[in-house]
Amino acid sequence: MVLDHFPVLSLQRLCLTKIALGISNDPEMTALEKENDLLKYFPLNKGIENILAIHKNDHQFSSREDEYPSLYITTPFNHRHFRQSNKPPIYYRNLDTTDYFEFPWCFRLQPKKNLYYAEWNNLILEKISSLSIPKPFHNELLTLVRCIRLEIKKWMLKHCRILRCSDELISFHWKSSGKINYEETAKSLIKNEKLDIRTRYALASFYYLKDDAIYLWSKERMSWGVKYLISHDHPCLKIWNNCVKRRSAIEWDNLADNRTGFEIGMLGDSSESWHSHYHLGIRTVFTKLATGKKIEWLNYSVKYETIDGEDFLFCLSHLKAHHDKESIFRDYPCQILAYFLDWPLQSEFLEVAENMWSFLSGSIFFFLLHFIIYERILKEWDDYDYFYLLREFWRQSPIHLKECIKLKNIYQVVMLAIDCGDTSSFYEEEIAKLCENIDYAFRIP
């Protein structure tokens, strides 16, 4: 099963990624992006848990409305939900990204940004054309450049409460997949003496690099005042700092509780206080946790989308028992399948879906279809053939899930997308425009 390993990328994709990495550093392009804050309006998290929470009791469904009325009467965006508060709740548990919306699946670029965004796209295409690359690859490269710029944006958001420097001092280390190598980038920054010692120590600590942390904490390198500021800025490092100061062995499970807020009474309700940096050193700490703590850690990370698809596969590979893995598949099938709608994992989506049909509810199937159409196809992500993916996803789906969708407005849009295979033609249909509102798409015609 593909969930047991990271998929092997084609040589063509590896080459295109290498080219896209070069283009993404173009100063003219990055200046235009920053000047108009173009990436601010691309959500970095799908907000799945909050959307599904509205239908948390819809674990079953039927083609008969009277048998399961809640699936047909309630909608994901009913007025009752929005009247609960004047301010939309934060959908993303990572406290560094609170400037994003709770329900990003409904998001569209602000009209005033569209012209700047078109200018940015055209500039990237000019850079691509200057490299004498065959035209059939241009749109795919454009999308890969966008993915890379979003990857950088995501990294910056995750580290914005740690970094005390301008991004000019950051030299990213990249994987062949086009994802940032977080661990190697952190190690490089820790060695960079142009950064202040508070930043370097915080990075060493959040990435669980004990030797580097001990070296930086030493009396001759760090004053008492700086140590106080570190403790004040990052109270979740209390146990870690004590281990570093005493050079004692690390009790990884206790450290994980301290870092995350699972420790009883330390930070109150862990669902609200989960610290935004707990996952940065996941590839170091996860392998050292006891099995129960691994499952606890991974469940939360998947539920609230605080780790990406590559880290999810890494963690999954370190769970030995099949029933532990199956428990996560059963509890969070939507989040897991959504990982495989992100670059570079899309080629494995259908195989993963084939193994997870028994875990999907009608609501989850609806949300995945809506996401593929409105967040991938209509936003022109050309990093994969999403028309093909949608067509096969629908074809392979069980009859009872199809019957559920046939009762919704979105069914007409799904059929239009499957039949035409062209973005411009099916989006001209009025029903396609109306169903961009996920509330309307969920209703019965």
C-alpha positions in Angstrom: 0.0 0.0 0.0 1.3 3.5 -0.9 0.8 4.7 2.7 3.8 2.6 3.7 6.3 4.6 1.6 6.9 7.9 -0.1 6.1 7.7 -3.8 8.9 7.8 -6.3 8.8 10.9 -8.5 9.3 10.6 -12.2 12.5 11.9 -13.8 10.4 14.5 -15.7 8.9 15.8 -12.4 12.3 16.0 -10.7 13.7 18.0 -13.6 10.8 20.4 -13.7 11.0 20.9 -9.9 14.7 21.7 -10.2 13.9 24.4 -12.9 11.1 25.8 -10.8 13.3 26.2 -7.8 15.7 28.3 -9.9 12.9 30.5 -11.2 11.3 30.9 -7.8 14.3 32.9 -6.5 14.1 35.5 -9.3 14.3 38.9 -7.5 11.9 40.7 -9.9 9.2 38.0 -9.3 9.6 37.9 -5.5 9.6 41.7 -5.3 6.2 41.8 -7.1 4.9 39.0 -4.9 5.9 40.8 -1.7 4.8 44.3 -2.8 1.2 43.1 -3.4 1.2 40.3 -0.8 -0.1 37.9 -3.4 0.3 34.7 -1.4 -1.6 36.0 1.7 -4.9 34.9 0.2 -3.8 31.3 -0.5 -4.9 29.3 2.6 -2.1 26.9 3.8 -4.6 24.7 5.6 -7.9 23.2 4.4 -9.7 23.6 7.6 -11.2 20.1 7.3 -11.9 19.5 11.0 -14.0 22.6 11.4 -16.0 21.9 8.3 -16.7 18.3 9.3 -17.4 19.2 12.9 -20.6 20.8 11.8 -21.7 17.3 10.6 -20.1 15.3 13.3 -23.2 13.2 13.8 -23.5 12.3 10.1 -21.5 9.1 10.2 -24.1 7.3 8.2 -26.2 8.4 5.3 -29.0 7.1 3.0 -30.7 8.0 -0.2 -33.8 8.4 1.8 -34.1 11.8 3.3 -36.5 10.7 6.1 -34.1 8.2 7.5 -31.1 10.5 8.0 -32.7 14.0 7.9 -29.6 15.8 9.4 -27.6 15.0 6.3 -30.1 16.9 4.1 -31.5 19.6 6.3 -28.3 21.0 7.8 -25.7 22.7 5.6 -22.0 23.4 6.3 -22.6 27.1 6.4 -26.0 27.6 7.9 -26.8 31.0 9.5 -27.0 29.4 13.0 -23.3 28.7 12.9 -22.3 32.2 11.9 -24.5 33.8 14.5 -22.6 32.2 17.3 -19.9 34.8 17.3 -19.3 38.2 15.7 -15.8 37.1 14.9 -15.1 33.9 12.9 -13.3 31.3 15.0 -9.7 30.5 14.1 -9.6 27.3 12.0 -5.9 26.7 12.1 -4.4 25.5 15.4 -1.0 26.8 14.5 -1.0 30.2 16.2 1.4 31.6 13.6 -1.3 31.5 10.9 -4.3 33.2 12.5 -4.6 35.7 9.6 -6.3 33.0 7.5 -9.9 32.1 7.4 -11.8 29.3 9.1 -13.3 28.0 5.9 -10.7 28.4 3.2 -12.4 26.1 0.8 -14.8 28.9 -0.1 -12.1 31.4 -0.5 -11.5 33.5 -3.7 -8.9 36.1 -4.4 -10.0 39.6 -3.7 -10.9 41.3 -7.0 -8.4 44.1 -6.5 -5.6 41.4 -6.2 -6.5 39.7 -9.5 -4.7 42.1 -11.8 -1.5 41.9 -9.7 -1.8 38.1 -9.6 -2.2 38.0 -13.4 0.9 40.2 -13.7 2.8 37.9 -11.4 1.8 34.8 -13.5 2.7 36.5 -16.7 6.1 37.5 -15.3 6.8 33.9 -14.3 5.7 32.7 -17.8 8.2 35.2 -19.3 11.0 33.7 -17.2 10.0 30.2 -18.3 9.9 31.2 -22.0 13.4 32.7 -21.8 14.7 29.2 -20.9 13.6 27.6 -24.2 11.5 25.0 -22.4 8.8 23.3 -24.6 5.5 25.1 -24.3 3.5 22.0 -23.1 5.5 22.3 -19.8 4.9 26.0 -19.2 1.7 25.8 -17.2 3.0 22.9 -15.1 6.2 24.9 -14.3 4.0 27.9 -13.4 2.1 25.9 -10.9 5.4 24.4 -9.5 6.8 27.9 -9.0 3.6 28.8 -7.1 3.9 25.7 -5.0 7.5 26.5 -4.1 6.6 30.1 -3.2 3.8 28.8 -1.0 6.1 26.3 0.6 8.4 29.2 1.6 5.4 31.2 2.9 4.3 28.3 5.0 7.9 27.9 6.4 8.0 31.6 7.3 4.7 31.4 9.0 5.7 28.4 11.1 8.9 30.1 12.2 7.8 33.7 12.5 7.7 33.6 16.3 11.1 32.1 16.5 13.0 34.1 13.8 14.4 37.4 14.8 16.0 38.2 11.4 15.0 39.2 7.8 14.4 36.5 5.3 17.5 37.6 3.4 19.6 35.6 5.9 17.7 32.4 5.3 19.2 29.9 2.9 16.7 27.1 2.3 17.8 23.5 1.8 15.4 21.7 -0.6 14.4 18.1 -1.1 14.2 16.7 -4.6 10.4 16.8 -4.3 10.5 20.6 -4.1 9.7 20.7 -0.4 11.9 22.5 2.1 14.1 20.2 4.2 13.2 21.7 7.5 15.8 19.8 9.5 18.8 20.8 7.2 17.6 24.3 6.9 17.4 24.6 10.7 20.9 23.2 11.1 22.2 25.7 8.6 20.6 28.6 10.4 21.9 27.4 13.8 25.5 27.6 12.4 24.9 31.0 11.0 26.6 33.4 13.4 25.0 36.4 11.7 21.8 35.4 13.5 21.5 36.4 17.2 22.0 33.6 19.8 18.3 33.7 21.0 17.1 32.7 17.5 19.8 30.0 17.1 19.1 28.5 20.5 15.3 28.5 19.9 15.8 26.7 16.6 18.1 24.1 18.2 15.5 23.6 20.9 12.4 23.3 18.7 14.2 20.9 16.4 15.5 18.8 19.4 19.1 19.3 18.5 20.5 18.8 22.0 24.3 19.1 21.2 23.7 22.4 19.5 21.5 23.7 22.3 24.1 22.8 25.0 26.8 24.5 23.0 24.8 27.7 22.7 23.5 27.7 26.3 27.0 27.6 27.8 27.9 30.4 30.2 30.5 32.0 27.9 28.1 32.2 25.0 24.8 33.2 26.5 24.2 35.7 29.3 21.7 35.2 32.1 19.5 38.0 30.6 19.3 36.2 27.3 18.4 32.9 29.0 15.6 34.7 30.9 14.2 36.2 27.6 14.3 32.7 26.0 12.3 31.3 29.0 9.9 34.2 28.8 9.4 33.9 25.0 9.0 30.1 25.0 7.6 28.8 28.3 7.0 25.4 26.6 10.8 24.9 26.6 10.9 24.6 30.4 11.7 20.9 30.6 14.0 21.1 27.6 16.0 24.0 29.1 16.5 22.0 32.3 17.8 19.0 30.4 20.2 21.3 28.5 21.4 23.1 31.6 22.0 19.9 33.5 23.1 18.0 30.4 20.8 15.2 31.6 19.1 12.4 29.6 15.9 13.4 27.9 12.6 11.8 28.9 11.0 12.1 25.5 7.4 11.4 26.5 7.5 13.9 29.3 9.1 16.4 27.0 6.4 15.8 24.4 3.7 16.4 27.0 5.4 19.6 28.1 5.9 20.8 24.5 2.4 20.2 23.4 0.3 20.9 26.4 -0.9 17.3 27.0 0.5 17.5 30.5 -2.5 17.6 32.8 -3.1 21.1 34.2 -0.1 22.7 32.6 -1.9 24.6 29.9 -5.5 23.7 30.4 -7.5 22.2 27.6 -5.0 20.7 25.2 -7.3 21.2 22.2 -7.0 24.9 22.6 -3.4 25.2 23.9 -1.5 22.9 21.6 1.7 24.9 21.0 2.3 26.1 17.5 5.9 24.9 17.3 5.6 21.3 18.7 5.8 19.7 15.3 8.9 21.4 13.9 11.3 18.7 15.0 8.9 15.8 14.4 11.4 13.6 12.5 13.7 13.7 15.5 11.2 13.3 18.4 8.6 11.0 16.9 10.9 8.0 16.6 11.8 8.4 20.3 8.3 8.4 21.7 6.5 5.4 23.2 3.8 3.9 21.0 0.9 5.4 22.8 2.4 8.8 22.7 3.2 8.4 19.0 -0.5 7.7 18.3 -1.7 10.6 20.5 0.8 12.9 18.8 -0.1 11.8 15.2 -3.9 11.8 15.8 -3.8 15.4 16.8 -1.4 16.4 14.0 -3.6 14.8 11.3 -6.8 16.0 12.8 -5.7 19.7 12.7 -3.4 19.4 9.7 -0.3 20.7 11.5 2.0 18.4 9.5 2.3 17.9 5.8 1.9 14.8 3.7 5.6 13.8 3.7 5.8 14.1 7.5 2.6 12.1 7.9 4.0 9.3 5.8 7.2 9.4 7.8 5.3 9.1 11.1 3.1 6.4 9.7 6.1 4.3 8.7 7.2 4.3 12.4 3.9 2.8 13.6 4.5 -0.9 13.6 1.1 -2.3 14.5 -1.4 -2.5 11.6 -4.4 -1.7 14.0 -2.7 1.5 15.1 -2.5 2.7 11.5 -6.1 1.5 10.7 -7.4 3.5 13.7 -6.0 6.7 12.2 -7.4 5.9 8.8 -10.8 5.2 10.3 -10.9 8.4 12.4 -9.4 10.9 9.9 -10.1 9.6 6.3 -10.8 13.0 4.9 -7.6 14.6 6.2 -5.5 11.6 5.0 -7.0 11.7 1.5 -6.6 15.4 1.4 -2.8 15.0 1.9 -2.9 13.2 -1.5 -4.5 16.2 -3.2 -1.3 18.2 -2.5 1.8 18.3 -4.6 3.8 16.0 -4.9 1.5 13.1 -3.7 -1.5 13.4 -6.2 -0.5 10.5 -8.3 -1.2 8.2 -5.3 -4.6 9.6 -4.4 -6.7 7.0 -6.3 -4.8 4.1 -4.8 -5.2 5.5 -1.3 -8.9 6.1 -1.9 -9.4 2.5 -3.0 -8.2 1.4 0.4 -10.4 3.8 2.3 -13.9 3.7 0.8 -15.2 1.8 3.9 -14.2 4.8 6.1 -15.9 7.6 4.0 -19.2 9.1 4.9 -21.4 10.9 2.4 -20.3 14.3 3.8 -16.6 13.5 3.4 -17.2 12.3 -0.2 -19.0 15.6 -0.8 -16.3 17.7 0.6 -13.5 15.9 -1.4 -15.4 16.4 -4.6 -16.0 20.0 -3.9 -12.4 20.6 -3.0 -11.1 18.9 -6.2 -13.4 21.0 -8.4 -13.2 24.4 -6.7 -9.8 24.4 -5.1 -7.8 22.4 -7.7 -9.5 22.5 -11.1 -11.0 26.0 -11.1 -7.9 27.5 -9.4 -5.9 26.1 -12.3 -3.4 24.0 -10.4 -1.7 22.3 -13.3 0.6 20.2 -11.2 -1.7 17.2 -12.0 -4.5 16.2 -14.3 -7.3 16.9 -11.8 -10.0 16.2 -14.4 -8.7 12.7 -14.7 -8.5 12.4 -10.9 -12.1 13.6 -10.5 -13.4 11.2 -13.2 -11.7 8.2 -11.7 -12.6 9.1 -8.2 -16.2 9.2 -9.1 -16.1 6.1 -11.3 -14.4 4.0 -8.5 -16.7 5.3 -5.7 -19.3 2.9 -4.2 -22.9 3.2 -5.3 -24.2 4.4 -1.9 -21.8 7.4 -2.0 -22.9 8.3 -5.6 -26.5 8.1 -4.5 -25.8 10.5 -1.7 -24.2 13.1 -4.0 -27.1 12.7 -6.6 -29.4 14.4 -4.0 -27.2 17.5 -3.9 -26.8 20.5 -6.1 -23.1 19.6 -6.6 -24.0 16.5 -8.6 -24.8 18.6 -11.7 -21.3 20.2 -11.4 -19.6 16.9 -11.0 -21.2 15.6 -14.1 -20.4 18.8 -16.1 -16.7 18.5 -15.0 -16.5 14.8 -15.9 -18.1 15.2 -19.3 -16.3 18.3 -20.5 -12.8 18.1 -19.1 -12.2 21.8 -19.8 -12.3 24.5 -17.1 -13.6 27.4 -19.2 -16.5 25.5 -20.7 -18.1 24.0 -17.6 -17.6 27.1 -15.4 -19.8 29.1 -17.7 -22.7 27.1 -16.5 -24.8 28.9 -13.9 -24.9 25.9 -11.6 -21.1 25.7 -11.5 -20.9 29.3 -10.3 -23.6 28.9 -7.7 -22.0 25.7 -6.3 -18.8 27.5 -5.6 -20.6 28.5 -2.4 -20.2 25.2 -0.5 -23.5 25.9 1.3 -25.4 26.0 -1.9 -23.6 23.0 -3.3 -24.7 20.9 -0.3 -28.4 21.7 -0.6 -31.0 19.5 -2.2 -32.2 21.0 -5.6 
